[in-house]
Amino acid sequence: MLDDNLEIQQAVKIYKALGEPTRLKIAQLLTEEVNLCCSEIKDKLESVAGSTLSHHLKQLTDCGLLDLRKEGTYIYYRVNREIARKYAPYLLE
């Protein structure tokens, strides 16, 4: 039963994160292009301020949908395909 509750909580976090249009665009972008840093994502989205983008990336990372990799002062993001397959398979189509 505990596992079911944890899965439900994770699903709610993921769906809540993807319910915001900018975060959905970010997730879709990162399914097409992996390992983008914040500035590359910002350039591709164009209409998002840097501080707002950082907030969106944190939300997507906290719910488990994005993985990050630090390299020097840069942080690179990619979609966690296992989580996406389980909770948001339409992102991978």
C-alpha positions as CSV (number, residue, x, y, z in Angstrom):
1,M,0.0,0.0,0.0
2,L,2.9,2.4,0.8
3,D,4.3,1.9,-2.7
4,D,1.0,2.7,-4.2
5,N,0.8,6.0,-2.2
6,L,4.4,6.9,-3.3
7,E,3.5,6.3,-6.9
8,I,0.4,8.3,-6.7
9,Q,2.3,11.2,-5.1
10,Q,4.9,11.1,-7.8
11,A,2.3,10.9,-10.5
12,V,0.5,14.0,-9.0
13,K,3.8,15.9,-8.9
14,I,4.6,15.0,-12.5
15,Y,1.1,15.9,-13.8
16,K,1.1,19.1,-11.8
17,A,4.5,20.1,-13.3
18,L,3.4,19.3,-16.8
19,G,0.1,21.1,-16.3
20,E,2.0,24.4,-16.8
21,P,2.5,25.2,-20.5
22,T,6.1,26.4,-20.3
23,R,7.2,23.2,-18.4
24,L,5.4,21.1,-20.9
25,K,7.3,22.9,-23.7
26,I,10.6,22.3,-21.8
27,A,9.9,18.6,-21.4
28,Q,9.0,18.3,-25.1
29,L,12.1,20.1,-26.1
30,L,14.3,17.9,-23.9
31,T,12.8,14.7,-25.4
32,E,14.0,15.9,-28.9
33,E,17.4,17.4,-27.8
34,V,19.2,15.8,-24.8
35,N,21.7,17.4,-22.5
36,L,20.9,21.0,-22.9
37,C,22.0,23.6,-20.4
38,C,19.8,26.3,-19.1
39,S,21.1,29.0,-21.5
40,E,20.5,26.7,-24.5
41,I,16.9,25.9,-23.3
42,K,16.4,29.7,-22.8
43,D,17.6,30.4,-26.4
44,K,15.2,27.8,-27.9
45,L,12.2,29.0,-25.9
46,E,13.0,32.7,-26.3
47,S,10.1,34.0,-24.3
48,V,11.2,32.8,-20.8
49,A,13.2,34.8,-18.4
50,G,16.3,33.1,-16.9
51,S,15.0,33.1,-13.3
52,T,11.6,31.8,-14.4
53,L,13.3,29.1,-16.4
54,S,15.4,28.0,-13.4
55,H,12.2,27.7,-11.4
56,H,10.5,25.5,-14.1
57,L,13.6,23.3,-14.4
58,K,13.7,22.8,-10.6
59,Q,10.0,21.7,-10.6
60,L,10.6,19.2,-13.4
61,T,13.7,17.9,-11.7
62,D,12.1,17.6,-8.3
63,C,9.2,15.5,-9.7
64,G,11.7,13.2,-11.3
65,L,10.9,13.9,-14.9
66,L,14.3,15.5,-15.7
67,D,17.8,14.3,-14.8
68,L,20.6,16.7,-14.5
69,R,24.4,16.4,-14.9
70,K,26.8,19.0,-13.6
71,E,29.9,19.8,-15.7
72,G,32.0,22.6,-14.3
73,T,29.6,25.6,-13.8
74,Y,27.1,24.2,-16.3
75,I,24.1,22.0,-15.5
76,Y,22.8,19.8,-18.4
77,Y,19.2,18.5,-18.4
78,R,17.6,15.6,-20.1
79,V,14.3,13.7,-19.8
80,N,14.3,10.7,-17.6
81,R,12.8,8.3,-20.2
82,E,11.9,5.6,-17.7
83,I,9.7,8.1,-15.7
84,A,8.3,9.6,-18.9
85,R,7.4,6.2,-20.2
86,K,5.6,5.4,-17.0
87,Y,3.7,8.6,-16.4
88,A,3.8,10.7,-19.6
89,P,4.4,8.4,-22.6
90,Y,3.0,11.0,-25.0
91,L,6.2,13.0,-24.5
92,L,8.2,10.2,-26.2
93,E,5.9,9.9,-29.3
